[in-house]
Amino acid sequence: MKPIISTETQQEALIAAKATQKPGQTKEQTKLIAQGIEKGIAEYKKLQKAKARERDKARKQQLRAKSRTVNDIDDLEDSDDTLESQSQFTTATWIAITLLLLSWAGFAAYFFRA
């Protein structure tokens, strides 16, 4: 599979080939040099794209790691709040049960005394 080289890259390569052209060099030789330069430019662009993808992947992984850390901290804070609310609910429940039992005991004492 032959990579497609843009016309812009071909023009840049031809300009570079003509700039380095030596006296007595044929058009065919200049064309071959331009093709070599085109391949070099295409390879360079391919490498730069690969590096950019790797940088982007690394950046995304860092963002994911940061968001996971923030989410873990938020989850821990939420679980602490849940534990506190559960213990408050349990304490409130025991207080309510104790008051109910005391009121029944008071009612029973009043009823049997009379």
C-alpha positions as CSV (number, residue, x, y, z in Angstrom):
1,M,0.0,0.0,0.0
2,K,1.6,3.2,-1.2
3,P,0.9,6.2,1.1
4,I,-0.8,9.2,-0.5
5,I,1.4,12.2,-0.5
6,S,-0.3,15.6,-0.7
7,T,0.4,18.1,-3.5
8,E,1.7,20.5,-0.9
9,T,4.3,18.0,0.2
10,Q,5.2,17.3,-3.4
11,Q,5.7,21.0,-4.1
12,E,7.8,21.5,-1.0
13,A,10.0,18.5,-2.0
14,L,10.4,19.8,-5.6
15,I,11.4,23.3,-4.3
16,A,14.0,21.6,-2.0
17,A,15.3,19.4,-4.8
18,K,15.7,22.4,-7.1
19,A,17.4,24.4,-4.4
20,T,20.0,21.7,-4.0
21,Q,20.3,21.0,-7.7
22,K,23.9,20.8,-9.0
23,P,25.0,22.1,-12.4
24,G,24.6,19.4,-15.1
25,Q,21.9,17.5,-13.2
26,T,19.1,16.3,-15.4
27,K,15.4,16.9,-14.7
28,E,15.0,13.2,-14.2
29,Q,17.6,13.2,-11.5
30,T,16.0,16.2,-9.8
31,K,12.7,14.4,-9.9
32,L,14.1,11.3,-8.2
33,I,15.7,13.6,-5.5
34,A,12.3,15.3,-5.1
35,Q,10.6,11.8,-4.7
36,G,13.2,10.9,-2.0
37,I,12.5,14.2,-0.2
38,E,8.7,13.5,-0.5
39,K,9.2,10.1,1.2
40,G,11.3,11.7,3.9
41,I,8.7,14.4,4.6
42,A,5.9,11.8,4.6
43,E,7.9,9.6,7.1
44,Y,8.6,12.7,9.3
45,K,4.9,13.6,9.3
46,K,3.9,10.0,10.1
47,L,6.4,9.9,13.1
48,Q,5.1,13.3,14.3
49,K,1.5,12.0,14.2
50,A,2.5,8.9,16.1
51,K,4.3,11.0,18.8
52,A,1.3,13.3,19.0
53,R,-1.0,10.3,19.5
54,E,1.3,9.0,22.2
55,R,1.3,12.3,24.0
56,D,-2.4,12.5,23.7
57,K,-2.8,9.0,25.2
58,A,-0.5,9.9,28.0
59,R,-2.4,13.1,28.7
60,K,-5.7,11.3,28.7
61,Q,-4.4,8.7,31.1
62,Q,-3.2,11.4,33.4
63,L,-6.6,13.0,33.3
64,R,-8.3,9.7,34.0
65,A,-5.9,9.0,36.9
66,K,-6.7,12.5,38.4
67,S,-10.4,12.0,37.9
68,R,-10.2,8.6,39.5
69,T,-8.3,10.0,42.5
70,V,-10.8,12.8,42.9
71,N,-13.7,10.4,42.5
72,D,-12.1,8.0,45.1
73,I,-11.7,10.9,47.5
74,D,-15.3,12.0,46.9
75,D,-16.5,8.4,47.4
76,L,-14.6,8.2,50.7
77,E,-16.1,11.5,51.9
78,D,-19.5,10.3,50.8
79,S,-19.1,7.0,52.6
80,D,-17.9,8.9,55.8
81,D,-21.0,11.0,55.6
82,T,-23.1,7.9,55.1
83,L,-21.5,6.2,58.1
84,E,-22.1,9.3,60.2
85,S,-25.7,9.5,59.1
86,Q,-26.2,5.8,59.7
87,S,-24.8,6.2,63.2
88,Q,-26.9,9.2,63.8
89,F,-30.0,7.3,62.6
90,T,-29.1,4.5,64.9
91,T,-28.6,6.8,67.9
92,A,-31.9,8.6,67.1
93,T,-33.7,5.3,66.8
94,W,-32.4,4.2,70.3
95,I,-33.4,7.5,71.8
96,A,-36.9,7.2,70.4
97,I,-37.2,3.6,71.6
98,T,-36.0,4.5,75.1
99,L,-38.4,7.4,75.3
100,L,-41.3,5.2,74.1
101,L,-40.5,2.5,76.7
102,L,-40.2,5.2,79.5
103,S,-43.5,6.7,78.5
104,W,-45.2,3.2,78.6
105,A,-43.6,2.5,81.9
106,G,-44.9,5.8,83.2
107,F,-48.3,5.1,81.9
108,A,-48.3,1.6,83.4
109,A,-47.2,3.0,86.8
110,Y,-49.9,5.6,86.7
111,F,-52.6,3.1,85.6
112,F,-51.7,0.4,88.2
113,R,-51.3,3.0,91.0
114,A,-54.8,4.4,90.6
